[in-house]
Amino acid sequence: MCTFEERGGDRRFLEKLEQIAETHSQKQADYGQDNDPFANIRASQEFGVPPWVGAVIRLNDKVTRLKSFIKNGTLKNEPIADSFRDIAVYSLIAWILFEEEERAQIVEHDAANVDAASVIRRLTRYPDVPLSRNEVAKYLGISVAEQEAMAKEIWEEHQP
């Protein structure tokens, strides 16, 4: 990992990013499930609310606390810094879940309209979002062996 000096930028900002990561890790232990750190946020689907919107709703609760602080000059339950940190965490969670939903929509659309190899090519639009072979199999209805064959075909197409 880079040091603050190597990374550049304001040291305080980078320290806050580390605090946000720590907050996420701690809360995931309480609210997440084994393989899904966002399980509690995804539960909004049970009420017909997309997970990323559920995260934005929770973020809005924290913004409402900030508005109360601005209006009244005090808060009774937790420090104002906690609200700022929670807003940052919920914002990142919403962003991640929005990208997941967007990716799922692309997959569903493409699966209905084009061949699986084209879907896999299009998914490279999100190289930083991991897509497991099981996810591809789920959305496209193809086996891992078929995925490997397509990946090999795609790789060979892009060789000089």
C-alpha positions, 0 to 999 in steps of 0.5 A, a space after each residue: 500500500 502507498 504511503 500518504 506521501 507517495 499517494 499525494 493529496 491531503 493527509 487528513 482526507 486520506 486518513 478519513 478514507 482509512 477511517 471509512 474503510 474501518 467503519 465499513 469493516 466493523 459494521 459489516 461484522 454486525 450487519 453483513 452476512 458471510 459472503 455479503 457485506 451489504 446484506 442488510 442494505 439489500 433487504 430493502 428489496 423485500 419492500 420493493 426498493 432497489 438496494 442502492 436506493 435503500 442505501 440512499 434512504 439511509 444516507 438521507 437519514 444522516 443528512 436529516 441529522 445534519 440538518 437538525 444539527 444546523 438548525 438546533 446546534 446540537 445532537 443528543 445521540 451520537 457525535 456529528 462526525 459519526 453522521 459525516 462518516 456514515 454519509 460517506 460509507 452509505 454513499 460508497 455502498 449506494 455507488 457499489 450497489 448501483 453499479 451492480 444493478 446497472 451491470 445486471 440490467 446490461 446482462 439481462 438486456 444483452 442475454 435477451 438480445 445477443 449471444 453470450 460472448 457479446 455479453 461477456 465482452 460488454 461486461 468488461 465495461 466494469 473491469 473493477 467490478 468482479 463478476 464471478 463465473 457463477 454470476 455469469 452462469 446465473 444470468 446467461 444460463 451457461 456452464 463454467 466450461 462454456 464460459 471458459 471456452 468463450 473466454 479462450 475464444 475472446 482471448 484468441 480473437 485479441 491476440 496479434 
